[in-house]
Amino acid sequence: MIAWIQFIVGALLISVGVVVLALSVFGVYRFNYVLNRMHAAAMGDTLGILMVLGGLIVMSGFTAVSFKLLLTIVMLWLTSPVSSHLIGRLEIHTNEKLDRHLKEVKH
């Protein structure tokens, strides 16, 4: 009985994670500006990975594999925002059309 509950909860978490990742892909194609696309990808990536790997942790039980998956979540949660921030700063410093985009957003 516990194995079924573990399987159902894990499957639900994985399903929610896949939906979040799919919506993130939709957001990347929906937005026109690079920083908006990057924000949609980073937010969906962070939550989607948490849900999918969390579902795998629940399904595998609390073993060495689940500890490795937890370390993977921590590593991705630490590195993904930093890399997104650096890419965003690079875009701001190298984009020659940024002023035009900001004027369009204000109006």
Buried (B, 14 or more C-beta within 10 A) or exposed (E): EEEEEBEEBBEEBBEBBBEBBEBBEEBBEEBEBBBBBBBBBBBBBBBBBBBBBBBBBBBBEEEEEBEEBBEBBEEBEEEBEEEBEEBBEEBEEEBEEBEEBEEEEEE
